[in-house]
Amino acid sequence: MIADPTATEEVTPQRLAELLETDADFLLVDCRELDEWHFNRIEGARHVPLSAFPEAARALLNDPNKALVIYCHHGIRSLHATRWLRHQGCAPVFSMQGGIARWSAEIDASVPIY
């Protein structure tokens, strides 16, 4: 399990790294815009920009029991996306704290910072 969906809306980059190492069954979503996606990304993420989220969200939610971890640049947009999806009745959905900037600083320095 990623986290208790009733206890938190966020996971740390360390927790995401653990999940990626164990091949946990979840979908990693990058909600940044296309130019940001082209600059850097976390391996294995699916790109769904926040600007297209309402339309694209249906495709993300084919399995309402599959966990989602969403990230952006600093964690603000992904938290908005997480809250929006939870408001739509979707769980488990989590935002990665600090976004890809924190991921770059704490987990994978090969991911460029901008």
C-alpha distances in whole Angstrom, upper triangle without the diagonal:
4,6,8,10,13,13,13,14,13,12,14,15,15,11,12,14,11,9,12,14,11,12,8,9,9,13,14,17,20,22,25,29,30,32,29,27,30,31,27,24,20,21,19,19,20,23,23,26,25,29,28,25,26,27,25,22,23,22,19,18,19,16,15,11,10,9,11,12,16,18,22,25,24,21,23,23,20,19,22,20,17,19,21,19,17,21,21,19,16,12,9,12,12,15,15,18,21,21,22,25,22,21,24,25,22,21,23,27,28,26,29,30,32
4,7,8,12,12,11,11,10,8,11,12,12,8,8,11,10,7,11,13,11,12,8,9,8,11,12,15,17,19,22,26,27,29,26,24,27,27,24,21,18,18,17,16,18,20,21,23,22,26,25,22,24,26,23,20,21,21,17,17,19,16,15,12,10,8,9,9,12,15,18,21,20,17,20,20,16,16,19,17,14,17,19,17,15,19,20,18,15,11,8,9,9,11,11,14,17,17,18,21,19,17,21,22,19,18,20,24,25,23,26,26,28
4,6,9,8,7,9,9,7,10,13,13,9,11,14,12,11,14,16,15,15,12,13,12,14,14,17,19,20,23,27,29,31,27,26,29,29,26,23,20,21,20,19,21,23,22,24,23,27,27,23,24,27,24,21,23,23,19,18,21,18,16,13,13,10,11,11,14,16,19,22,20,17,19,20,16,15,18,17,14,15,18,16,14,18,19,17,15,11,8,9,8,11,12,13,17,17,20,22,19,18,22,23,20,19,22,25,27,25,28,27,29
4,5,5,7,9,10,10,13,16,16,13,14,17,16,14,18,20,18,19,15,15,14,17,17,19,21,22,25,29,31,33,30,29,32,32,29,26,23,25,23,22,23,25,24,26,24,28,28,24,25,27,25,22,23,24,20,19,21,18,16,13,14,11,13,13,16,18,21,24,22,19,20,21,18,16,19,18,14,15,18,16,13,17,18,16,14,10,8,10,10,13,14,15,19,20,22,24,22,22,25,26,23,23,26,29,30,29,31,30,32
4,6,6,7,9,10,14,17,18,14,15,18,18,16,19,21,20,20,16,15,14,15,16,17,20,20,23,27,29,31,28,27,31,31,28,25,23,24,23,21,21,23,22,23,21,25,24,21,21,24,22,19,20,21,18,16,19,16,13,12,12,10,11,12,14,17,20,23,21,17,18,19,16,14,16,15,11,12,14,12,10,13,14,12,10,7,6,7,8,11,13,15,19,19,22,24,22,22,25,26,24,24,26,29,31,28,31,30,31
4,6,8,11,13,16,19,20,17,18,22,21,19,22,24,23,23,20,19,17,19,20,20,23,23,26,29,32,34,31,30,34,34,31,28,26,28,26,24,25,26,25,26,24,27,27,23,23,26,25,21,22,24,21,19,21,19,16,14,16,13,14,15,17,19,22,25,23,19,20,20,18,15,17,17,13,12,15,14,11,13,15,13,12,9,9,10,11,14,16,17,20,21,24,26,24,24,28,28,26,26,29,32,34,31,33,32,33
4,7,9,11,14,17,18,15,17,20,19,18,21,23,22,23,20,20,18,20,20,21,23,23,26,29,32,34,30,30,33,33,30,27,25,27,26,24,25,27,26,26,24,28,28,24,25,28,27,23,25,26,23,21,24,22,19,17,18,15,16,15,17,19,21,24,21,18,19,20,17,15,17,17,14,13,17,16,13,15,18,16,15,12,11,12,11,13,15,15,18,20,23,24,22,22,26,26,24,24,27,30,32,30,32,30,31
4,6,8,11,14,15,13,14,18,17,16,19,22,21,22,19,19,17,18,17,18,19,19,22,26,28,30,27,26,30,29,27,24,22,24,23,21,23,23,22,23,21,24,25,22,23,26,24,21,23,24,21,20,23,21,18,17,17,13,13,12,14,15,18,20,18,14,15,16,14,11,14,14,11,11,15,14,12,14,17,15,14,11,10,10,8,9,11,11,15,16,19,21,18,19,23,23,21,21,24,27,29,26,28,27,28
4,7,10,13,15,13,13,17,17,16,19,21,21,21,18,18,15,15,15,15,16,16,18,22,25,26,23,23,27,27,24,21,20,22,21,19,20,20,19,19,17,21,21,18,19,22,21,18,20,21,18,17,21,19,16,16,15,12,11,10,10,12,14,17,15,11,12,13,10,8,10,11,7,8,11,11,9,12,14,14,12,10,9,7,5,6,9,9,13,13,17,19,17,17,21,21,20,20,23,25,27,24,26,24,25
4,7,10,12,10,10,14,15,14,16,19,19,19,17,17,14,15,13,14,14,15,17,21,23,25,21,21,25,24,21,19,17,19,19,17,18,19,18,19,17,21,22,19,20,23,21,19,21,22,18,19,22,20,18,17,16,12,11,8,9,10,12,14,12,9,11,12,9,8,11,12,9,10,14,13,12,15,17,17,15,12,11,8,5,5,6,6,10,11,14,15,13,14,17,18,16,17,19,22,24,21,23,21,22
4,7,8,6,7,10,11,10,13,15,16,16,14,15,13,14,12,13,14,16,18,21,24,25,21,21,24,23,20,17,15,17,17,16,18,19,19,20,19,23,23,20,23,25,23,20,23,23,19,19,22,20,19,17,16,12,11,8,10,10,13,15,13,10,13,14,11,11,14,14,11,14,17,16,15,18,20,19,17,14,12,10,6,6,5,6,10,10,13,14,12,12,15,16,14,14,16,19,21,19,21,20,22
4,5,5,6,9,10,11,13,14,16,17,15,17,15,16,13,15,15,17,18,22,24,24,21,20,23,22,19,16,14,17,17,16,19,20,20,21,20,24,25,23,25,27,25,23,26,25,22,22,25,24,22,21,19,15,14,10,11,11,13,14,12,10,14,15,13,13,16,16,14,17,20,19,19,22,23,23,20,18,15,13,10,9,6,5,8,9,11,12,9,9,13,12,10,10,14,16,18,17,19,18,20
4,5,5,6,9,10,10,12,14,15,15,17,15,15,12,14,14,16,17,20,22,22,19,18,21,19,16,13,11,13,15,14,17,18,19,20,20,24,25,22,25,27,24,23,26,25,21,23,25,24,23,22,19,16,14,10,11,10,12,13,12,11,14,16,13,14,18,17,16,19,21,20,21,24,25,25,22,19,17,15,12,10,6,7,8,8,9,10,7,6,9,10,7,7,10,13,15,13,16,15,17
4,5,5,6,9,10,11,13,15,14,17,16,16,14,17,17,19,20,24,25,26,22,21,23,22,18,16,13,15,16,16,19,21,23,23,24,27,28,26,29,30,27,26,28,27,24,25,27,25,25,23,20,17,16,13,14,13,16,16,15,14,18,20,17,17,21,21,19,21,24,23,23,26,28,27,24,21,18,17,14,13,10,10,11,12,12,13,10,8,11,11,8,7,10,13,16,15,18,18,20
4,5,5,6,9,10,11,12,11,14,13,14,13,15,16,19,21,24,26,27,23,22,24,24,20,17,14,15,16,15,18,20,22,23,23,27,27,24,27,29,26,24,26,25,21,22,24,22,21,19,17,14,13,11,13,13,16,17,16,15,18,19,16,16,20,19,17,19,22,21,20,24,25,24,21,18,15,14,11,11,9,10,13,13,14,15,12,11,14,15,12,10,13,17,19,17,20,20,23
4,5,5,6,9,10,11,10,12,10,11,9,12,13,16,18,21,22,23,20,18,21,20,17,14,10,12,12,12,15,17,18,20,20,24,24,22,24,26,23,21,23,22,18,20,22,20,20,18,15,12,11,8,10,10,14,15,15,13,17,17,14,15,19,17,15,19,21,19,19,23,24,23,19,17,14,13,10,10,8,10,12,11,11,14,12,9,13,14,12,10,12,15,17,15,18,18,21
4,5,5,6,9,10,11,13,13,13,11,14,15,18,19,23,23,24,21,19,21,20,17,14,10,11,12,12,16,18,20,22,23,26,26,24,27,29,25,24,26,25,21,23,24,23,23,21,18,15,14,11,13,13,16,17,17,16,20,20,17,18,22,21,19,22,24,23,23,27,27,26,23,20,18,16,14,14,11,12,14,13,12,14,12,9,12,13,10,7,9,13,14,14,17,18,21
4,5,5,6,9,9,12,12,14,13,16,18,21,23,26,27,28,24,22,25,24,20,17,14,14,14,15,18,21,23,25,25,29,29,27,29,30,27,25,27,26,22,23,25,22,22,20,17,15,15,13,15,16,19,20,20,19,22,23,19,20,24,22,20,23,26,24,24,27,28,27,23,20,17,17,15,15,13,15,16,16,16,18,15,12,15,16,13,10,13,16,18,17,21,21,24
4,5,5,6,5,9,9,11,10,14,16,19,21,24,25,27,24,21,24,24,20,17,13,13,12,13,16,19,20,23,23,27,26,24,26,27,24,22,24,22,19,20,21,19,19,17,14,11,12,10,13,14,18,20,20,18,21,21,18,19,22,20,18,21,23,21,21,25,25,24,20,17,14,14,13,14,12,15,17,16,16,19,16,14,17,18,15,13,15,18,19,18,22,22,25
4,6,5,7,9,9,10,9,13,15,18,20,23,23,24,22,19,21,21,17,14,10,9,9,11,14,17,19,21,23,26,26,24,26,27,23,22,24,22,18,20,21,19,20,18,15,13,13,11,13,14,17,19,20,19,22,22,18,20,23,21,19,23,24,22,23,26,26,25,22,19,17,16,15,15,13,16,17,16,15,18,16,13,15,17,15,12,13,16,17,16,19,21,23
4,6,8,11,12,14,13,17,18,22,23,26,26,27,24,22,24,24,20,17,13,12,12,14,17,20,23,25,26,30,29,27,30,31,27,26,27,25,22,23,24,22,23,21,18,16,16,15,17,17,20,22,23,22,25,25,22,23,26,25,23,26,28,26,26,30,30,29,25,22,20,19,18,18,16,18,20,18,17,20,18,15,17,18,16,12,13,17,17,17,21,22,25
4,5,9,11,13,14,18,20,23,25,28,28,30,27,24,26,26,23,19,16,14,13,15,18,22,24,26,28,31,30,28,30,31,27,26,27,25,22,22,23,20,21,19,16,14,15,15,18,19,22,24,25,23,27,26,23,24,27,25,23,26,28,25,25,29,29,27,24,21,18,18,18,19,17,20,22,21,20,23,21,18,20,22,19,16,17,21,21,21,24,26,29
4,6,8,11,12,15,18,21,24,26,26,28,25,23,25,25,22,18,15,13,11,13,15,19,21,24,26,29,28,25,28,28,24,23,24,21,19,20,20,17,19,16,13,13,14,14,17,18,21,24,24,23,26,25,22,23,26,24,22,25,26,23,24,28,27,26,22,19,17,17,17,18,17,20,22,20,20,23,21,18,20,23,20,17,18,21,21,20,24,26,28
4,6,9,11,14,17,20,23,26,26,28,26,23,26,26,23,19,16,14,12,14,16,19,20,23,24,28,26,24,26,26,23,21,22,20,17,17,18,15,16,13,10,9,11,11,15,17,21,23,24,22,24,24,20,21,24,21,19,22,24,21,21,25,24,22,19,16,13,14,14,16,16,19,21,20,20,23,21,18,21,23,21,18,19,23,23,22,25,26,29
4,7,10,13,17,19,22,25,25,28,26,23,25,26,23,19,16,15,12,13,14,18,19,22,23,26,24,22,23,23,20,18,19,17,14,14,14,11,13,10,7,7,9,11,14,17,20,23,24,22,24,23,19,21,23,20,18,21,22,19,19,23,21,20,16,14,12,13,14,16,16,20,22,20,21,24,23,20,23,25,23,20,21,25,25,23,27,28,30
4,7,10,13,16,19,22,22,25,22,20,23,24,21,17,14,14,11,10,11,14,15,18,19,22,21,18,20,20,17,15,16,14,11,11,12,10,11,9,6,5,6,7,10,13,17,20,21,18,21,19,16,17,19,16,14,18,18,15,16,19,19,17,14,12,10,10,11,13,13,17,19,17,18,21,20,18,21,23,21,19,20,24,23,21,24,25,27
4,6,10,12,15,18,19,21,19,16,19,21,18,14,12,12,9,7,8,11,11,15,16,19,17,15,17,17,14,12,14,12,8,10,11,10,11,11,7,6,5,6,8,11,14,18,19,17,19,17,14,16,17,14,13,16,17,14,15,19,18,17,13,12,11,10,10,12,12,16,18,16,16,20,19,17,20,22,21,19,19,23,22,20,22,23,24
4,7,10,12,15,16,18,16,13,16,17,14,11,9,9,7,5,6,9,10,13,14,17,16,14,17,18,14,13,15,13,10,12,14,14,14,14,11,9,6,5,6,8,11,14,16,14,16,15,11,14,16,13,12,16,16,14,16,19,19,19,15,14,12,10,10,10,10,14,15,12,12,16,16,13,16,19,18,16,16,19,19,16,19,19,21
4,6,9,12,13,16,13,11,14,16,13,10,9,11,9,5,5,6,6,9,10,13,13,11,14,15,11,11,13,12,9,12,14,15,15,16,12,11,7,6,5,6,9,12,14,12,14,12,9,12,13,10,11,14,14,13,15,18,17,18,15,14,13,10,10,9,10,14,15,11,12,15,16,14,16,19,19,17,17,20,19,16,18,18,19
4,6,9,10,12,10,8,11,12,10,8,8,10,10,6,6,5,6,7,9,12,12,11,14,15,12,12,16,14,12,15,17,18,18,19,16,14,11,9,6,5,6,9,12,11,12,10,8,12,13,10,12,15,15,14,17,19,19,20,17,17,16,13,12,10,10,13,13,9,9,13,14,13,14,17,18,17,16,18,17,14,15,15,15
4,7,9,12,10,9,12,14,12,11,12,14,14,10,9,6,5,4,5,8,9,8,12,13,11,11,15,14,12,15,18,19,19,20,18,16,12,10,7,6,6,9,11,10,10,7,6,10,10,8,10,13,13,13,16,17,17,19,17,17,17,13,12,10,11,14,13,10,11,14,15,15,17,19,20,19,19,21,20,17,17,17,16
4,7,8,6,6,10,11,10,10,12,15,15,11,11,8,7,5,6,9,10,10,14,15,13,14,18,17,15,19,21,23,22,24,21,19,15,13,10,8,5,7,10,10,11,8,8,12,12,11,13,16,16,16,19,20,21,23,20,21,20,17,15,13,13,14,13,10,10,12,15,14,15,18,20,19,18,19,19,15,15,14,13
4,6,5,6,9,10,11,11,14,16,17,13,12,8,8,5,7,8,9,11,14,15,14,15,19,18,17,20,23,24,25,26,24,22,18,17,13,12,9,10,13,14,13,11,12,15,15,13,16,19,18,18,22,23,22,25,23,24,23,20,19,16,17,18,17,14,13,15,18,18,18,21,23,22,21,21,20,17,16,15,14
4,5,5,6,9,10,11,14,16,16,13,12,8,9,7,10,10,11,13,17,16,14,17,20,18,18,21,23,25,26,28,25,23,20,18,15,14,12,12,16,17,17,14,15,19,18,16,19,22,21,21,24,26,25,27,25,26,26,22,21,19,19,21,19,16,14,16,20,19,19,22,24,23,21,21,20,16,16,16,14
4,5,5,6,9,11,15,16,18,15,14,11,12,10,13,13,14,16,20,20,18,20,23,22,21,25,27,29,29,31,28,26,22,21,17,15,12,12,16,17,18,15,17,20,20,19,22,24,23,24,27,28,28,30,28,29,28,25,23,21,20,21,19,16,14,15,19,18,17,20,23,22,20,20,18,15,13,14,12
4,5,5,6,8,12,14,16,13,13,10,12,10,12,13,15,16,20,20,18,20,23,22,20,24,26,27,28,29,26,24,20,18,15,12,9,8,12,14,15,13,14,17,18,17,19,22,22,22,25,26,27,29,26,26,26,22,20,17,16,18,15,12,10,12,15,15,14,17,19,19,17,17,16,12,11,11,9
4,5,6,6,9,11,12,10,10,7,10,9,12,13,14,15,19,19,16,18,21,19,18,21,23,25,25,26,23,22,18,16,13,11,9,10,14,15,16,14,14,18,18,17,19,22,21,21,24,26,26,27,25,25,24,21,19,17,16,18,16,13,11,13,16,14,14,18,19,18,16,17,15,12,11,12,12
4,6,8,11,12,14,12,12,10,13,12,15,16,17,18,22,21,19,21,24,22,21,24,26,28,29,30,26,25,21,20,17,15,13,13,17,18,20,18,18,21,22,20,23,26,25,25,28,30,29,31,28,29,28,24,23,21,19,21,19,16,13,15,18,16,15,19,21,20,17,17,15,12,11,13,12
4,7,11,13,15,14,15,13,15,14,17,18,19,20,24,24,22,23,26,25,23,27,29,30,31,31,28,26,22,20,17,15,12,11,15,17,19,17,18,21,22,21,23,26,26,26,29,31,31,32,30,30,28,25,23,20,19,20,17,14,11,12,16,14,13,16,18,17,15,14,12,9,8,9,8
4,7,9,12,11,13,11,14,14,16,18,19,20,24,24,21,22,25,23,21,25,27,27,28,29,25,23,20,17,15,12,11,10,13,15,17,16,16,19,21,20,21,24,25,25,27,29,29,31,28,27,26,23,21,18,16,17,15,12,8,10,13,11,10,13,15,14,11,11,10,6,6,8,9
4,6,9,7,9,9,12,13,15,18,18,18,22,22,19,20,23,21,18,22,23,24,25,25,21,19,16,14,12,10,9,10,13,14,16,15,14,17,19,18,19,22,23,22,24,27,27,28,24,24,22,19,17,15,13,15,14,10,7,10,12,10,10,13,15,13,11,12,10,7,9,10,12
4,6,6,9,10,13,14,17,20,20,19,22,23,20,20,22,20,18,21,22,22,23,23,19,17,14,12,11,9,10,11,14,14,17,16,14,17,19,18,18,22,22,21,23,26,26,27,23,22,20,18,16,14,12,14,14,10,8,11,12,8,9,13,13,10,9,11,10,8,11,12,14
4,6,9,11,14,16,19,22,21,20,24,24,20,21,23,20,18,21,22,22,23,23,19,17,15,13,13,12,14,15,17,17,21,19,17,20,22,20,20,24,25,23,25,28,28,28,24,23,21,19,18,17,15,17,17,14,11,15,15,12,12,16,16,12,11,13,11,10,13,15,17
4,7,10,13,16,18,21,20,19,22,22,18,18,20,17,15,18,18,18,20,20,16,15,13,12,12,12,14,16,19,18,21,19,17,20,22,19,19,23,23,21,23,26,25,25,22,21,19,17,16,16,15,18,18,15,13,17,17,14,15,19,18,15,14,17,15,13,16,18,20
4,6,9,12,14,17,16,15,18,18,15,15,17,15,12,15,17,17,18,18,15,13,11,9,9,9,11,14,16,15,18,16,13,17,18,15,16,19,20,18,20,23,22,23,19,19,17,15,14,13,12,16,16,13,11,15,16,13,15,18,18,15,15,17,16,13,16,17,18
4,6,10,12,15,13,12,16,15,11,12,14,12,10,13,14,15,17,18,14,14,11,10,9,10,12,15,17,16,18,15,13,17,17,14,15,19,18,16,19,22,20,21,18,18,17,15,15,14,14,18,18,15,14,17,19,16,18,21,21,19,18,20,19,16,18,19,20
4,6,9,11,10,10,14,13,10,11,14,12,11,14,16,18,19,20,17,16,13,12,10,10,10,13,16,15,16,14,12,16,16,13,15,18,17,16,19,21,20,22,19,19,19,16,16,15,15,18,18,14,13,17,18,17,18,21,22,20,19,21,19,16,17,18,18
4,6,8,7,7,10,10,7,8,11,10,9,12,15,17,17,19,16,15,12,12,9,10,10,14,16,15,15,12,11,14,14,10,13,16,14,13,17,18,17,19,16,18,18,14,15,14,15,18,18,15,15,18,20,19,20,23,24,22,22,24,23,19,20,20,20
4,5,5,6,10,10,9,10,14,13,12,15,18,20,20,22,20,18,15,14,11,10,9,12,14,14,13,10,10,13,12,10,13,15,14,14,17,18,18,20,18,19,19,16,16,14,15,18,17,14,14,17,19,19,20,23,24,23,22,24,23,19,19,19,18
4,5,5,8,10,9,10,13,14,13,15,18,20,19,21,20,18,14,14,10,10,9,12,14,12,11,7,8,11,9,7,11,12,11,12,15,16,15,18,16,18,18,15,15,13,15,17,17,14,15,17,19,19,21,23,24,24,24,25,25,21,21,20,19
4,6,8,9,10,11,14,15,15,17,20,22,22,24,23,21,18,17,14,14,12,14,16,15,14,10,12,14,12,10,14,15,13,14,18,17,17,20,19,21,22,18,18,17,18,20,20,17,18,20,22,22,24,26,28,27,27,28,27,23,23,22,20
4,6,6,6,8,11,12,12,14,17,19,19,22,21,20,17,17,14,15,14,17,19,17,16,12,13,16,13,11,14,16,13,13,17,17,16,19,17,20,21,18,18,17,19,22,22,19,20,22,24,24,25,28,29,28,28,29,28,25,25,24,23
4,5,5,5,9,10,9,12,14,17,16,19,17,17,14,14,12,13,13,16,18,16,15,11,11,13,11,8,11,12,10,10,13,14,12,15,14,16,17,14,15,14,17,19,20,17,19,21,23,22,24,27,28,27,27,29,28,24,25,24,23
4,6,5,8,10,10,11,14,16,16,19,18,18,15,17,14,16,16,20,21,19,17,14,13,15,12,9,12,13,9,9,13,12,10,14,13,16,17,15,17,17,20,22,23,21,22,25,26,26,28,31,31,30,30,32,32,28,29,28,27
4,6,7,8,10,11,13,16,16,20,19,19,17,18,16,18,18,21,23,21,20,16,16,18,15,13,15,16,13,12,16,15,13,16,15,18,19,17,19,19,22,25,25,23,24,27,28,27,29,32,33,32,31,33,32,29,29,29,28
4,6,6,7,9,11,14,14,17,16,16,14,15,13,16,16,19,22,20,19,15,14,17,15,12,14,16,13,11,15,16,13,16,14,16,17,15,17,17,20,22,23,20,21,24,26,25,27,30,30,29,28,30,29,26,27,27,26
4,5,5,6,9,11,11,14,13,13,11,13,12,15,16,19,21,18,18,15,13,15,13,10,11,13,10,8,12,13,10,12,10,13,14,12,14,15,18,21,22,20,21,24,25,24,26,29,29,28,28,30,30,26,28,27,27
4,5,5,7,10,10,14,13,14,13,16,15,18,19,23,25,22,21,18,17,18,17,13,14,15,13,10,13,14,11,12,11,13,15,14,17,18,21,24,26,23,24,28,28,27,30,32,32,31,31,33,33,29,31,31,30
4,5,6,9,11,14,12,14,12,15,15,17,19,23,25,22,22,19,17,19,18,14,15,17,15,12,15,17,14,15,13,15,16,14,17,18,21,24,26,23,23,27,28,26,28,31,31,29,29,32,31,27,29,30,29
4,6,8,9,11,9,10,8,11,11,14,16,20,22,19,20,17,14,16,16,12,12,15,13,10,13,15,13,13,10,12,12,11,13,15,17,20,22,20,20,24,24,23,25,28,28,26,26,29,28,25,27,27,27
4,5,5,8,8,9,9,12,13,17,19,23,24,21,21,18,16,17,17,13,12,14,13,9,11,13,11,11,8,10,11,10,14,16,18,22,24,22,23,26,27,25,28,30,30,28,28,31,31,28,30,30,30
4,6,9,9,11,12,15,16,20,22,26,27,24,25,22,19,21,20,17,16,18,17,13,15,17,14,13,11,12,13,13,17,19,21,25,27,25,26,29,29,27,30,33,32,30,30,33,33,30,32,33,33
4,5,5,9,10,14,16,19,22,26,27,24,25,23,20,21,21,17,16,18,17,13,14,17,14,13,10,10,11,12,15,18,20,24,27,24,25,29,29,27,30,32,31,29,30,33,32,30,32,33,34
4,6,8,10,13,15,19,22,26,26,23,23,21,18,19,19,16,14,15,14,11,11,13,11,9,6,7,8,10,13,17,19,22,25,24,25,29,28,27,30,32,31,29,30,33,33,31,33,33,33
4,6,9,13,15,19,22,26,26,23,24,22,19,19,20,17,15,16,17,13,12,15,14,11,8,7,7,10,13,16,19,22,25,24,25,28,27,26,29,31,29,27,29,32,32,30,33,33,34
4,7,10,13,16,20,23,24,21,22,21,17,18,19,16,14,16,17,13,13,16,15,13,10,8,7,9,11,15,16,20,23,21,22,26,25,23,26,28,26,24,25,29,29,27,29,30,31
4,7,10,13,17,20,21,18,19,18,14,15,16,14,11,14,15,12,12,15,15,13,9,7,5,6,8,11,13,16,19,18,19,22,21,19,23,25,23,21,23,26,26,24,27,27,28
4,6,10,13,17,17,14,16,15,11,12,14,11,9,12,13,10,11,14,14,13,9,8,6,5,6,8,10,14,16,14,16,19,19,17,20,22,21,19,21,24,24,21,24,24,25
4,7,10,14,14,11,13,12,9,10,12,10,8,12,13,11,12,16,16,16,12,11,9,6,5,6,7,10,13,11,12,16,15,13,17,19,17,16,17,20,21,18,20,20,21
4,7,11,11,9,10,9,5,8,10,8,7,11,12,11,12,15,16,16,13,12,11,8,6,5,6,10,11,9,10,14,14,13,16,18,17,16,17,20,20,17,19,18,19
4,7,8,6,9,8,5,8,10,9,9,13,14,14,15,18,19,19,17,16,15,11,9,6,5,8,8,5,7,10,10,10,12,15,15,14,15,17,17,14,15,14,15
4,6,5,7,6,5,9,10,10,11,14,15,15,17,19,20,22,19,19,18,14,12,9,8,9,8,5,6,9,10,10,12,14,15,15,15,17,17,13,14,12,12
4,6,8,8,9,11,13,13,14,17,18,19,21,22,24,25,23,22,21,18,15,11,10,10,7,5,5,6,8,10,10,12,14,15,14,15,16,12,11,9,9
4,6,8,8,10,12,13,14,16,17,19,20,22,23,25,23,22,21,17,14,10,9,7,5,4,6,6,7,10,11,12,13,14,15,16,17,14,14,11,11
4,6,5,6,9,10,10,12,14,15,16,18,20,21,19,18,17,14,11,7,6,5,5,4,8,9,9,11,13,14,14,15,17,18,19,16,16,14,14
4,5,5,6,9,10,11,12,14,15,17,19,20,19,19,18,15,12,9,9,9,8,8,11,12,12,14,16,17,18,19,20,21,23,19,19,17,16
4,5,5,6,9,10,10,12,14,15,17,19,17,18,17,14,12,9,10,11,10,9,12,13,14,15,17,19,20,20,21,22,23,19,19,17,16
4,5,5,6,9,10,10,12,14,15,17,15,14,14,10,8,5,7,9,10,8,11,13,13,14,16,18,18,18,19,21,22,18,19,17,17
4,5,5,6,8,10,10,12,14,15,14,14,13,10,8,5,8,8,10,10,13,15,14,16,18,19,19,20,21,23,24,21,22,20,20
4,5,5,6,9,10,10,12,14,14,14,15,11,10,9,11,12,13,12,16,17,18,19,21,22,23,23,24,26,27,24,24,22,21
4,5,5,6,9,10,11,13,11,12,13,9,9,8,11,13,14,13,15,18,18,18,21,23,23,23,24,26,26,23,24,22,21
4,5,5,6,9,10,11,9,9,9,6,6,6,10,12,14,13,16,18,18,18,21,23,22,22,24,26,27,23,25,23,23
4,5,5,6,9,10,9,10,11,8,9,9,13,14,16,15,19,21,20,21,24,25,25,25,27,29,30,27,28,26,25
4,5,5,6,9,9,11,12,10,11,11,15,16,18,17,20,22,23,23,26,27,27,27,28,31,31,28,29,27,26
4,5,5,7,5,8,9,7,10,11,15,17,19,18,20,23,23,23,26,28,27,27,28,30,31,27,29,28,27
4,5,5,5,6,8,7,9,11,15,17,20,19,22,24,24,24,27,28,28,27,29,31,32,29,31,29,29
4,5,7,9,12,11,13,14,18,19,22,21,24,26,26,27,30,31,30,30,32,34,35,32,33,31,31
4,6,9,12,11,14,16,19,21,24,23,25,28,28,28,31,33,32,31,33,35,36,32,34,32,32
4,7,9,10,13,16,19,22,24,23,26,29,28,28,31,33,32,31,33,36,36,33,35,34,34
4,6,7,10,13,17,19,22,21,23,26,26,25,28,30,29,28,30,32,33,30,32,31,31
3,5,8,12,15,17,21,20,22,25,24,23,27,28,27,26,28,31,31,29,31,30,31
4,7,10,13,16,19,18,21,23,22,21,25,26,24,23,25,28,29,27,29,29,29
4,7,10,13,16,15,17,20,19,18,22,24,22,21,23,26,27,24,26,25,26
4,7,9,12,12,14,17,16,15,19,20,19,18,20,23,24,21,23,22,23
4,6,9,8,11,14,13,13,16,17,16,16,18,20,22,19,20,19,20
4,6,6,8,11,9,9,12,14,13,13,14,17,18,16,17,16,17
4,6,9,10,8,9,12,12,12,13,15,17,19,16,18,16,17
4,7,6,5,7,10,10,10,12,14,15,17,14,15,12,13
4,5,6,6,9,10,11,11,12,14,15,12,13,11,12
4,5,5,6,8,10,10,10,11,12,8,9,8,10
4,5,5,6,9,10,10,10,12,9,8,6,8
4,5,5,6,8,9,10,12,10,11,9,11
4,6,5,5,6,8,10,8,10,9,12
4,6,6,5,5,7,5,7,7,10
4,6,7,6,9,9,9,8,11
4,6,7,11,11,12,12,15
4,7,9,9,12,12,16
4,5,6,9,10,14
4,5,7,8,12
4,6,9,12
4,7,10
4,7
4
